[in-house]
Amino acid sequence: MEELWNFISLSAAALAAGVVNAVAGGGTLITFPTLTNVLGTAAEAGKIANVTSTVALFPGSIASAYGYRREMAEIREWRALLLGPSILGGAAGSLLLILLPELFFKTVVPWLILLATLLFLLQPTLSRVMGIGLPHARPHGWTLCGVLVFQFLVATYGGYFGAGIGILMLSSLSLLGIPDIHQMNALKTILASVINGISVIIFILSGKIDWGWAWPMILAAAIGGWLGAAYGRKLPRSLIRWFVIFTGFIVSIYFFLK
C-alpha cells in the first residue's frame, strides 16, 4: 500500500511540476521535497532526490526549448556565446553535488530552496529593476565579461540544485540588448536545457539516480508539460506563481526545522 501511495504522490508531483514549469517555472520546488519524503533518511537520500528530480524534469525542458524554435534564429549569436559558460558551469555544479559530502548538501538545501522561492517572489521587481523585456545597448568590454561570468555561476548553481535559474538568467540576459521578451525566454530555455542536459549525463554516470521512481516521474512530467503548454494559459498565471511561492516557503521551513 505504501508503494502505491509513493507512486501516486511522485507521479502527481511530477505532473504538477510539468504544468508549473510550462506556465511559471519552479517545478523543482514540488518534486524535490516529495522525493525526499519518499526516499526517507538514507545517507544519500537528499542527493538522490535532487539528481532524480533533475532527470525526471529534463524532458520537459527539451519540450519547452522546442516550443521556442521560431525565436531561436534571432538569438544564434548569444546562444553560441553563452553555450560554453553554461556547459562548464553545469558540469562544475553537478560534480560538486556528487563529490561534496551529504552533510554539506543537507546544510545548504534549506538556503537554496529559500533563495529560489525569494527569486520567484521578487521576480516582478527584478524584471522592472533590470529592465527585462526592454531594449538595451549591446554590451561590450567588462559588461560582456560580467554576463559571461554570471552565466557560469548561474550554470554552476543550476548543476548543483537548479530551482530559480530561469529568473537568474533573465536578470543577466536583459543586459544583452535583446529587444523581445520571447527571444530572451527562448535563450533562457535553451541554456537551461544545456545545463540540465550536462547534469543528467553526469548524474547517469554517477549511478545515483533512483530509476524506479524516475521513469514514472519522467512520463508524468512530460504529460504535465504538454498540459501546461496546451491549457496552462487559461489558468491565472498569478495563481500558479503564488502556489509555487507558498510551496517554496513551506518546504524551506520544513527543511530548516528538519
C-alpha positions in Angstrom: 0.0 0.0 0.0 2.8 2.4 0.8 4.5 1.6 -2.5 1.2 2.5 -4.3 0.9 5.7 -2.4 4.5 6.7 -3.2 3.9 6.0 -6.9 0.8 8.2 -6.8 2.4 11.0 -4.9 5.5 11.2 -7.0 3.6 10.9 -10.3 1.2 13.7 -9.1 4.2 15.9 -8.1 5.9 15.3 -11.4 2.6 16.1 -13.3 2.2 19.3 -11.3 5.8 20.2 -11.8 5.5 19.8 -15.6 2.5 22.1 -15.7 4.1 24.6 -13.4 7.4 24.7 -15.4 5.4 25.2 -18.6 3.5 28.1 -17.2 5.5 29.8 -14.5 8.6 27.7 -13.6 9.6 26.3 -10.2 8.7 22.6 -10.6 11.8 21.5 -8.6 10.2 23.0 -5.5 7.4 20.4 -5.9 9.3 17.3 -7.0 12.4 17.6 -4.7 10.6 17.6 -1.3 8.2 14.9 -2.5 11.1 12.6 -3.5 12.9 13.4 -0.2 9.9 12.3 1.7 9.6 9.0 -0.2 13.3 8.2 -0.1 13.5 8.6 3.7 16.5 9.2 5.8 19.2 7.2 4.0 22.6 8.8 4.0 22.5 9.8 0.3 18.7 10.4 0.2 19.0 14.2 -0.4 21.4 13.9 -3.3 19.5 11.0 -4.9 16.3 13.1 -4.6 17.9 16.1 -6.3 19.5 14.0 -9.0 16.3 12.1 -9.7 14.3 15.3 -9.8 16.6 16.8 -12.4 16.5 13.7 -14.6 12.7 13.5 -14.3 12.1 17.1 -15.3 14.7 17.3 -18.1 12.4 16.1 -21.0 10.1 18.9 -20.1 12.9 21.5 -20.6 13.6 20.0 -24.0 10.0 20.3 -25.0 9.9 23.9 -23.9 13.0 24.7 -25.9 11.4 23.1 -29.0 8.4 25.4 -28.4 10.6 28.4 -28.9 12.2 27.1 -32.1 10.9 30.1 -34.1 12.7 32.6 -31.9 15.9 30.6 -31.9 17.0 32.0 -35.3 17.2 35.5 -33.8 19.5 34.6 -30.9 22.1 32.4 -32.5 24.9 34.8 -31.7 24.1 34.9 -28.0 23.4 31.2 -27.8 26.9 30.5 -29.2 28.5 33.0 -26.8 26.8 31.6 -23.7 26.9 27.9 -24.5 30.5 27.5 -23.2 29.9 29.0 -19.7 26.6 27.0 -19.4 28.3 23.7 -20.2 31.3 24.4 -17.9 29.2 25.7 -15.1 26.6 22.9 -15.3 29.4 20.3 -15.2 31.1 22.0 -12.3 27.9 22.2 -10.2 26.9 18.6 -11.0 30.4 17.4 -10.0 30.2 19.4 -6.7 26.9 17.8 -5.9 28.4 14.3 -6.5 31.8 14.9 -4.7 30.9 17.1 -1.7 29.7 15.2 1.4 26.0 14.7 2.0 26.2 16.8 5.2 27.2 19.8 3.1 24.2 19.3 0.8 21.8 18.9 3.7 23.2 22.1 5.2 22.7 24.3 2.1 19.4 22.8 0.8 17.1 24.9 3.0 19.0 28.1 2.0 18.9 27.1 -1.7 15.1 26.5 -1.6 14.6 29.8 0.3 16.8 31.6 -2.3 14.8 30.1 -5.2 11.5 31.0 -3.5 12.6 34.6 -2.9 13.6 34.8 -6.6 10.1 33.8 -7.6 8.6 36.3 -5.1 10.8 39.1 -6.3 10.5 38.3 -10.0 8.3 41.3 -11.0 10.6 43.7 -9.0 13.7 42.2 -10.6 12.2 42.5 -14.0 11.5 46.2 -13.5 14.8 47.0 -12.0 16.8 45.0 -14.6 14.6 46.3 -17.4 13.7 42.7 -18.6 11.9 42.9 -21.8 13.2 46.4 -22.6 15.8 47.1 -25.3 19.3 47.8 -24.1 22.5 48.8 -25.9 24.6 45.7 -26.7 27.2 45.1 -24.0 30.9 45.4 -24.6 34.1 45.0 -22.6 33.7 44.5 -18.9 29.9 44.3 -19.1 30.1 41.4 -21.6 32.7 39.7 -19.4 30.4 40.1 -16.4 27.5 38.5 -18.2 29.7 35.5 -19.2 31.0 35.1 -15.6 27.5 35.4 -14.2 26.2 32.8 -16.6 28.9 30.4 -15.4 27.9 31.0 -11.8 24.2 30.5 -12.6 25.0 27.3 -14.5 27.1 26.1 -11.5 24.2 26.7 -9.2 21.9 25.0 -11.8 24.1 21.9 -11.9 24.1 21.7 -8.1 20.4 22.4 -7.4 18.7 24.3 -10.2 15.5 25.9 -8.9 15.2 29.5 -9.9 17.9 29.5 -12.6 15.5 30.9 -15.1 14.9 34.1 -13.2 18.7 34.5 -12.5 19.4 34.1 -16.3 16.7 36.6 -17.3 18.3 39.1 -15.0 21.6 38.9 -16.8 20.2 38.3 -20.3 18.3 41.6 -20.0 21.7 43.3 -20.4 22.4 41.7 -23.8 20.3 44.2 -25.8 17.7 41.5 -26.9 14.6 43.6 -27.6 12.0 40.8 -27.4 11.0 39.1 -24.2 10.1 35.9 -26.2 13.6 35.8 -27.6 15.0 36.2 -24.1 12.8 33.3 -22.9 13.9 31.2 -25.8 17.6 31.8 -25.0 17.0 31.2 -21.3 15.1 27.9 -22.1 17.8 26.5 -24.4 20.6 27.4 -21.9 18.7 25.8 -19.1 18.2 22.7 -21.2 22.0 22.6 -21.8 22.8 23.0 -18.1 20.3 20.2 -17.2 21.4 18.0 -20.0 25.1 18.1 -18.8 23.8 17.4 -15.3 21.8 14.4 -16.5 24.8 12.9 -18.2 27.0 13.3 -15.1 24.2 12.0 -12.9 23.7 8.9 -15.0 27.4 8.2 -14.9 27.4 8.7 -11.2 24.8 5.9 -10.7 22.9 8.0 -8.1 19.6 8.1 -9.9 16.7 6.1 -8.5 15.4 4.8 -11.8 12.5 3.0 -10.1 10.9 6.4 -9.4 12.5 8.4 -12.2 10.6 6.6 -15.1 7.0 7.2 -13.9 8.0 10.8 -13.0 9.5 11.4 -16.5 6.3 10.2 -18.1 4.1 12.3 -15.7 6.3 15.4 -16.1 6.1 15.1 -19.9 2.3 14.9 -19.7 2.2 17.8 -17.3 4.4 19.8 -19.7 2.1 19.1 -22.6 -1.0 20.0 -20.5 0.7 23.2 -19.3 1.6 24.3 -22.8 -1.9 23.4 -24.1 -4.2 24.6 -21.3 -2.0 26.4 -18.8 -2.5 29.8 -20.5 -6.2 29.5 -19.4 -5.2 29.4 -15.8 -4.3 32.7 -14.0 -0.5 32.9 -14.1 -0.5 34.7 -10.8 -2.4 31.9 -9.1 0.2 29.3 -10.2 3.0 31.7 -9.3 1.7 32.2 -5.8 1.2 28.5 -5.4 4.9 27.9 -6.2 5.9 30.7 -3.8 3.7 29.3 -1.0 5.0 25.8 -1.6 8.6 27.0 -1.6 8.3 28.8 1.8 6.6 25.8 3.4 9.3 23.4 2.1 12.1 25.7 3.2 10.7 26.0 6.7 10.3 22.2 6.8 13.9 21.7 5.9 15.2 24.3 8.3 13.3 22.6 11.1 14.4 19.2 9.9 
